[in-house]
Amino acid sequence: MKLKYFKLFFIVTTIFLVVVTVRTVFFNTDSHNHSHDHQDKEHHAEKDQIDQLVEVALSQNELKSFESLPFVYQIDSLIQKGDFKHFKEILSKKKDIKETINDFSKEDGRTLLTRASFGAQLPFVKYLVDELGADVNKPDKDQITPLMEAAASENIAVVKFLLEKKADVNTQNKLGADSLTIALSSGDPELAAILLKNGANANLKWNKKNLSHLMNAARNGHRGIVRVLLSHQARINDQDDQGNTALHYAAAQGFKEVVEDLLRAGAIKEIQNNKKKMPIDLAREEGFSFIEQALK
């Protein structure tokens, strides 16, 4: 019996030792994880050092590339980045900056203020005008003014600032377009209203076809612009070189709401163009039966 119990004890002990050994060798997660965590930390530390070195190298290369640019393109880069601090810094280091602030750049014929007025944040423009004395009415070589640039980029804050500084709202570029002409292409009623309230000509005809602002807005379906122009005494029944009115254009393009707005404002639907066609005739040719109904 004793031998039997001894054998049983031996078997149990052996099994226990085997289990302990297996767990120690293959499943010692604490020590393994500790070692793995340590390796991870070392790996991440090395990676961070490499990343820092790469970042420094890239920054140095970027700085070299920036410094190799012509002065005005450095200015463009800082404006695009919104880096006002370095914008002021680079301008303050230029000894003759106040004397040359309104000069054309040899690269593209623009002034510092015209390039800043296109899309720059307000502090950039204010610094050029208030601190460095930039002329708000000085156009570039193509007769494009700072106000035109601000209008083209729908930069309302800059538009308002330039108008406060007495920017001329009716100056025209080489093509005969003024700031309102340029602003209307965006279809933004707020921008148009600001310019009109500051004296923009609602009835300017500037292109070869003698189209008015109202005609352009009507043919593009810019209902908000149409309403703003009408509220500022735009002549509703003016005709272009082909005899078309704003109503002709709205009808031909199928803009029902614009047609209705024009009719309510006093548009004459019986006016004929040079081809003896009324707005309803143009709508019929285009298959706009809903416009025909509105014009009957």
KOLMAR-945167 format. One record per residue (C-alpha): residue number from 1; residue in three letters; chain; y, z, x. Coordinates in steps of 0.001 Angstrom, whole numbers. Example, Ala and Ser with C-alpha at 12.3 -4.5 7.8 and 13.67 -1.06 7.14 Angstrom:
! residues 2
{1, 'ALA', 'A', {-4500, 7800, 12300}}
{2, 'SER', 'A', {-1060, 7140, 13670}}
//
This chain:
! residues 296
{1, 'MET', 'A', {0, 0, 0}}
{2, 'LYS', 'A', {2329, 866, 2785}}
{3, 'LEU', 'A', {1723, -2496, 4393}}
{4, 'LYS', 'A', {2433, -4187, 1093}}
{5, 'TYR', 'A', {5813, -2400, 715}}
{6, 'PHE', 'A', {6660, -3136, 4334}}
{7, 'LYS', 'A', {6086, -6837, 3807}}
{8, 'LEU', 'A', {8244, -6769, 678}}
{9, 'PHE', 'A', {11035, -4972, 2555}}
{10, 'PHE', 'A', {10803, -7494, 5388}}
{11, 'ILE', 'A', {11098, -10451, 3004}}
{12, 'VAL', 'A', {14131, -8977, 1179}}
{13, 'THR', 'A', {15867, -8143, 4458}}
{14, 'THR', 'A', {15260, -11623, 5815}}
{15, 'ILE', 'A', {16657, -13240, 2683}}
{16, 'PHE', 'A', {19750, -10993, 2862}}
{17, 'LEU', 'A', {20402, -11914, 6500}}
{18, 'VAL', 'A', {20025, -15607, 5717}}
{19, 'VAL', 'A', {22539, -15353, 2864}}
{20, 'VAL', 'A', {25044, -13461, 5024}}
{21, 'THR', 'A', {24678, -15988, 7838}}
{22, 'VAL', 'A', {25162, -18966, 5541}}
{23, 'ARG', 'A', {28236, -17425, 3940}}
{24, 'THR', 'A', {29726, -16581, 7321}}
{25, 'VAL', 'A', {29135, -19978, 8875}}
{26, 'PHE', 'A', {29776, -22293, 5964}}
{27, 'PHE', 'A', {31947, -20428, 3499}}
{28, 'ASN', 'A', {34353, -18341, 5542}}
{29, 'THR', 'A', {37380, -19781, 3714}}
{30, 'ASP', 'A', {39828, -17104, 4772}}
{31, 'SER', 'A', {39560, -17768, 8479}}
{32, 'HIS', 'A', {39325, -21515, 7918}}
{33, 'ASN', 'A', {42399, -21593, 5729}}
{34, 'HIS', 'A', {44284, -19426, 8172}}
{35, 'SER', 'A', {43476, -21834, 10983}}
{36, 'HIS', 'A', {44340, -24822, 8804}}
{37, 'ASP', 'A', {47640, -23282, 7734}}
{38, 'HIS', 'A', {48529, -22632, 11348}}
{39, 'GLN', 'A', {47798, -26241, 12256}}
{40, 'ASP', 'A', {49834, -27448, 9276}}
{41, 'LYS', 'A', {52825, -25400, 10371}}
{42, 'GLU', 'A', {52622, -26817, 13884}}
{43, 'HIS', 'A', {52267, -30341, 12489}}
{44, 'HIS', 'A', {55262, -29966, 10175}}
{45, 'ALA', 'A', {57361, -28461, 12955}}
{46, 'GLU', 'A', {56610, -31437, 15191}}
{47, 'LYS', 'A', {57329, -33856, 12329}}
{48, 'ASP', 'A', {60682, -32165, 11637}}
{49, 'GLN', 'A', {61636, -32504, 15294}}
{50, 'ILE', 'A', {60726, -36193, 15277}}
{51, 'ASP', 'A', {62672, -36747, 12041}}
{52, 'GLN', 'A', {65713, -35075, 13566}}
{53, 'LEU', 'A', {65511, -37270, 16648}}
{54, 'VAL', 'A', {65174, -40392, 14503}}
{55, 'GLU', 'A', {68116, -39303, 12357}}
{56, 'VAL', 'A', {70279, -38750, 15429}}
{57, 'ALA', 'A', {69293, -42150, 16823}}
{58, 'LEU', 'A', {70067, -43861, 13525}}
{59, 'SER', 'A', {73404, -42057, 13270}}
{60, 'GLN', 'A', {74327, -43166, 16774}}
{61, 'ASN', 'A', {73355, -46754, 16013}}
{62, 'GLU', 'A', {75253, -46631, 12740}}
{63, 'LEU', 'A', {78323, -45294, 14532}}
{64, 'LYS', 'A', {78130, -48063, 17134}}
{65, 'SER', 'A', {77773, -50675, 14398}}
{66, 'PHE', 'A', {80701, -49179, 12482}}
{67, 'GLU', 'A', {82956, -49100, 15540}}
{68, 'SER', 'A', {82149, -52732, 16291}}
{69, 'LEU', 'A', {83553, -53820, 12913}}
{70, 'PRO', 'A', {87125, -55127, 12554}}
{71, 'PHE', 'A', {89514, -52402, 11419}}
{72, 'VAL', 'A', {89835, -53606, 7816}}
{73, 'TYR', 'A', {86056, -53805, 7411}}
{74, 'GLN', 'A', {85789, -50236, 8662}}
{75, 'ILE', 'A', {88231, -49371, 5884}}
{76, 'ASP', 'A', {86088, -51274, 3367}}
{77, 'SER', 'A', {82995, -49372, 4485}}
{78, 'LEU', 'A', {84670, -45985, 4065}}
{79, 'ILE', 'A', {86004, -46946, 636}}
{80, 'GLN', 'A', {82548, -48041, -503}}
{81, 'LYS', 'A', {81046, -44768, 711}}
{82, 'GLY', 'A', {83827, -42729, -883}}
{83, 'ASP', 'A', {84482, -41126, 2510}}
{84, 'PHE', 'A', {88096, -40071, 2018}}
{85, 'LYS', 'A', {88082, -37675, 4980}}
{86, 'HIS', 'A', {87291, -40344, 7554}}
{87, 'PHE', 'A', {89455, -42865, 5690}}
{88, 'LYS', 'A', {92511, -40675, 6340}}
{89, 'GLU', 'A', {91350, -39904, 9852}}
{90, 'ILE', 'A', {90992, -43522, 10932}}
{91, 'LEU', 'A', {94348, -44479, 9412}}
{92, 'SER', 'A', {96182, -41530, 10969}}
{93, 'LYS', 'A', {94956, -42580, 14419}}
{94, 'LYS', 'A', {96543, -46014, 14031}}
{95, 'LYS', 'A', {99964, -45512, 15619}}
{96, 'ASP', 'A', {101829, -48288, 13809}}
{97, 'ILE', 'A', {100155, -47800, 10430}}
{98, 'LYS', 'A', {103370, -47213, 8461}}
{99, 'GLU', 'A', {105011, -50275, 9969}}
{100, 'THR', 'A', {102001, -52512, 9278}}
{101, 'ILE', 'A', {100808, -50989, 5994}}
{102, 'ASN', 'A', {101800, -54075, 3975}}
{103, 'ASP', 'A', {100600, -56701, 6460}}
{104, 'PHE', 'A', {97941, -59275, 5613}}
{105, 'SER', 'A', {94669, -58852, 7470}}
{106, 'LYS', 'A', {93805, -61757, 9728}}
{107, 'GLU', 'A', {90215, -61599, 8443}}
{108, 'ASP', 'A', {90826, -62317, 4757}}
{109, 'GLY', 'A', {94552, -62186, 4039}}
{110, 'ARG', 'A', {94406, -58988, 2000}}
{111, 'THR', 'A', {96554, -55887, 2368}}
{112, 'LEU', 'A', {95172, -52383, 2699}}
{113, 'LEU', 'A', {96379, -51546, -800}}
{114, 'THR', 'A', {94923, -54631, -2479}}
{115, 'ARG', 'A', {91521, -53951, -919}}
{116, 'ALA', 'A', {91651, -50257, -1855}}
{117, 'SER', 'A', {92774, -50982, -5422}}
{118, 'PHE', 'A', {89526, -52833, -6082}}
{119, 'GLY', 'A', {87099, -50054, -6890}}
{120, 'ALA', 'A', {88373, -47276, -4637}}
{121, 'GLN', 'A', {88721, -43765, -5970}}
{122, 'LEU', 'A', {92258, -42722, -6849}}
{123, 'PRO', 'A', {92865, -40473, -3774}}
{124, 'PHE', 'A', {92473, -43483, -1463}}
{125, 'VAL', 'A', {95153, -45443, -3312}}
{126, 'LYS', 'A', {97481, -42467, -3669}}
{127, 'TYR', 'A', {97267, -41792, 51}}
{128, 'LEU', 'A', {98229, -45369, 899}}
{129, 'VAL', 'A', {101174, -45335, -1508}}
{130, 'ASP', 'A', {102471, -41772, -1330}}
{131, 'GLU', 'A', {101750, -40951, 2309}}
{132, 'LEU', 'A', {101888, -44295, 4096}}
{133, 'GLY', 'A', {104400, -46140, 1922}}
{134, 'ALA', 'A', {102298, -49080, 718}}
{135, 'ASP', 'A', {104211, -51405, -1633}}
{136, 'VAL', 'A', {102549, -51483, -5068}}
{137, 'ASN', 'A', {103955, -54961, -5723}}
{138, 'LYS', 'A', {103022, -56568, -2423}}
{139, 'PRO', 'A', {100505, -59361, -3132}}
{140, 'ASP', 'A', {97993, -60737, -675}}
{141, 'LYS', 'A', {98013, -64314, 603}}
{142, 'ASP', 'A', {96547, -65558, -2681}}
{143, 'GLN', 'A', {99301, -63816, -4657}}
{144, 'ILE', 'A', {96828, -61224, -5942}}
{145, 'THR', 'A', {98529, -57873, -6466}}
{146, 'PRO', 'A', {97058, -54371, -6252}}
{147, 'LEU', 'A', {97334, -54134, -10052}}
{148, 'MET', 'A', {95279, -57312, -10462}}
{149, 'GLU', 'A', {92606, -55920, -8149}}
{150, 'ALA', 'A', {92477, -52661, -10086}}
{151, 'ALA', 'A', {92263, -54568, -13375}}
{152, 'ALA', 'A', {89487, -56795, -12027}}
{153, 'SER', 'A', {87380, -53765, -11120}}
{154, 'GLU', 'A', {88226, -51951, -14391}}
{155, 'ASN', 'A', {89613, -49134, -12273}}
{156, 'ILE', 'A', {91621, -47511, -15057}}
{157, 'ALA', 'A', {92741, -44460, -13061}}
{158, 'VAL', 'A', {94211, -46710, -10380}}
{159, 'VAL', 'A', {95747, -49054, -12986}}
{160, 'LYS', 'A', {97579, -46103, -14547}}
{161, 'PHE', 'A', {98747, -44820, -11170}}
{162, 'LEU', 'A', {100086, -48211, -10069}}
{163, 'LEU', 'A', {101930, -48635, -13364}}
{164, 'GLU', 'A', {103482, -45180, -12912}}
{165, 'LYS', 'A', {104665, -46406, -9522}}
{166, 'LYS', 'A', {106369, -49392, -11225}}
{167, 'ALA', 'A', {103820, -52094, -10482}}
{168, 'ASP', 'A', {104945, -55370, -12087}}
{169, 'VAL', 'A', {102520, -56095, -14907}}
{170, 'ASN', 'A', {103586, -59728, -15336}}
{171, 'THR', 'A', {103296, -61043, -11770}}
{172, 'GLN', 'A', {101082, -64149, -11664}}
{173, 'ASN', 'A', {98674, -65300, -8963}}
{174, 'LYS', 'A', {98326, -68843, -7608}}
{175, 'LEU', 'A', {96410, -69894, -10718}}
{176, 'GLY', 'A', {99028, -68501, -13068}}
{177, 'ALA', 'A', {96930, -65542, -14199}}
{178, 'ASP', 'A', {98478, -62097, -14583}}
{179, 'SER', 'A', {96862, -58654, -14618}}
{180, 'LEU', 'A', {96150, -58870, -18352}}
{181, 'THR', 'A', {94425, -62235, -17923}}
{182, 'ILE', 'A', {92139, -60684, -15336}}
{183, 'ALA', 'A', {91571, -57520, -17364}}
{184, 'LEU', 'A', {90592, -59456, -20493}}
{185, 'SER', 'A', {87573, -60962, -18757}}
{186, 'SER', 'A', {85961, -57512, -18828}}
{187, 'GLY', 'A', {86348, -57208, -22589}}
{188, 'ASP', 'A', {87625, -53627, -22224}}
{189, 'PRO', 'A', {90100, -52860, -25054}}
{190, 'GLU', 'A', {91346, -49661, -23385}}
{191, 'LEU', 'A', {92329, -51484, -20218}}
{192, 'ALA', 'A', {94035, -54249, -22206}}
{193, 'ALA', 'A', {95929, -51702, -24303}}
{194, 'ILE', 'A', {97233, -49898, -21207}}
{195, 'LEU', 'A', {98624, -53120, -19753}}
{196, 'LEU', 'A', {100112, -54249, -23066}}
{197, 'LYS', 'A', {101804, -50890, -23589}}
{198, 'ASN', 'A', {103393, -51341, -20174}}
{199, 'GLY', 'A', {104874, -54729, -20983}}
{200, 'ALA', 'A', {102113, -57286, -20414}}
{201, 'ASN', 'A', {102709, -60596, -22200}}
{202, 'ALA', 'A', {100261, -60888, -25105}}
{203, 'ASN', 'A', {101070, -64592, -25490}}
{204, 'LEU', 'A', {100734, -65885, -21949}}
{205, 'LYS', 'A', {99083, -69309, -21671}}
{206, 'TRP', 'A', {98011, -69769, -18107}}
{207, 'ASN', 'A', {95242, -72356, -17735}}
{208, 'LYS', 'A', {95181, -76153, -17879}}
{209, 'LYS', 'A', {93972, -76201, -21483}}
{210, 'ASN', 'A', {96859, -73977, -22548}}
{211, 'LEU', 'A', {94591, -71302, -24015}}
{212, 'SER', 'A', {96216, -68032, -25024}}
{213, 'HIS', 'A', {94778, -64573, -24473}}
{214, 'LEU', 'A', {93924, -64409, -28169}}
{215, 'MET', 'A', {92023, -67702, -28049}}
{216, 'ASN', 'A', {90024, -66550, -25043}}
{217, 'ALA', 'A', {89164, -63239, -26682}}
{218, 'ALA', 'A', {88181, -64971, -29936}}
{219, 'ARG', 'A', {85877, -67501, -28289}}
{220, 'ASN', 'A', {84151, -64739, -26317}}
{221, 'GLY', 'A', {83666, -62525, -29350}}
{222, 'HIS', 'A', {85680, -59651, -27893}}
{223, 'ARG', 'A', {86606, -58090, -31204}}
{224, 'GLY', 'A', {88242, -55024, -29682}}
{225, 'ILE', 'A', {90455, -57201, -27501}}
{226, 'VAL', 'A', {91397, -59384, -30485}}
{227, 'ARG', 'A', {92524, -56315, -32395}}
{228, 'VAL', 'A', {94520, -54947, -29467}}
{229, 'LEU', 'A', {96272, -58292, -28940}}
{230, 'LEU', 'A', {97099, -58603, -32627}}
{231, 'SER', 'A', {98564, -55099, -32603}}
{232, 'HIS', 'A', {100877, -56243, -29800}}
{233, 'GLN', 'A', {102260, -59276, -31608}}
{234, 'ALA', 'A', {99938, -61955, -30275}}
{235, 'ARG', 'A', {100797, -65214, -32057}}
{236, 'ILE', 'A', {97793, -65779, -34259}}
{237, 'ASN', 'A', {98261, -69472, -35104}}
{238, 'ASP', 'A', {99186, -70823, -31668}}
{239, 'GLN', 'A', {97327, -73991, -30695}}
{240, 'ASP', 'A', {96012, -75152, -27331}}
{241, 'ASP', 'A', {96184, -78686, -25893}}
{242, 'GLN', 'A', {93323, -79751, -28188}}
{243, 'GLY', 'A', {95012, -78300, -31249}}
{244, 'ASN', 'A', {92565, -75417, -31629}}
{245, 'THR', 'A', {93623, -71960, -32774}}
{246, 'ALA', 'A', {91931, -68634, -32160}}
{247, 'LEU', 'A', {90270, -69079, -35559}}
{248, 'HIS', 'A', {88836, -72447, -34491}}
{249, 'TYR', 'A', {87228, -70792, -31462}}
{250, 'ALA', 'A', {85816, -67812, -33334}}
{251, 'ALA', 'A', {84397, -70072, -36066}}
{252, 'ALA', 'A', {82830, -72499, -33581}}
{253, 'GLN', 'A', {81099, -69628, -31748}}
{254, 'GLY', 'A', {79852, -67874, -34884}}
{255, 'PHE', 'A', {81717, -64600, -34493}}
{256, 'LYS', 'A', {81961, -63547, -38127}}
{257, 'GLU', 'A', {83726, -60217, -37599}}
{258, 'VAL', 'A', {86339, -61843, -35381}}
{259, 'VAL', 'A', {86862, -64571, -38003}}
{260, 'GLU', 'A', {87360, -61913, -40667}}
{261, 'ASP', 'A', {89791, -59942, -38491}}
{262, 'LEU', 'A', {91848, -63074, -37838}}
{263, 'LEU', 'A', {91943, -63988, -41512}}
{264, 'ARG', 'A', {93084, -60493, -42462}}
{265, 'ALA', 'A', {95821, -60697, -39826}}
{266, 'GLY', 'A', {97175, -63937, -41274}}
{267, 'ALA', 'A', {95321, -66766, -39526}}
{268, 'ILE', 'A', {95806, -70070, -41347}}
{269, 'LYS', 'A', {92368, -71551, -41988}}
{270, 'GLU', 'A', {93684, -75016, -42949}}
{271, 'ILE', 'A', {95155, -75832, -39520}}
{272, 'GLN', 'A', {93594, -78989, -38064}}
{273, 'ASN', 'A', {92996, -79647, -34396}}
{274, 'ASN', 'A', {93611, -82970, -32621}}
{275, 'LYS', 'A', {90384, -84333, -34120}}
{276, 'LYS', 'A', {91552, -83447, -37645}}
{277, 'LYS', 'A', {89032, -80637, -37912}}
{278, 'MET', 'A', {89633, -77231, -39443}}
{279, 'PRO', 'A', {87767, -74066, -38385}}
{280, 'ILE', 'A', {85322, -74477, -41302}}
{281, 'ASP', 'A', {84412, -77951, -40047}}
{282, 'LEU', 'A', {83477, -76588, -36625}}
{283, 'ALA', 'A', {81394, -73821, -38192}}
{284, 'ARG', 'A', {79555, -76373, -40345}}
{285, 'GLU', 'A', {78799, -78560, -37298}}
{286, 'GLU', 'A', {77230, -75576, -35553}}
{287, 'GLY', 'A', {75193, -74580, -38607}}
{288, 'PHE', 'A', {76998, -71294, -39167}}
{289, 'SER', 'A', {76744, -71089, -42952}}
{290, 'PHE', 'A', {77849, -67443, -42929}}
{291, 'ILE', 'A', {81090, -68506, -41235}}
{292, 'GLU', 'A', {81569, -71264, -43816}}
{293, 'GLN', 'A', {81325, -68664, -46568}}
{294, 'ALA', 'A', {83942, -66507, -44882}}
{295, 'LEU', 'A', {86313, -69471, -44548}}
{296, 'LYS', 'A', {86024, -70789, -48111}}
//
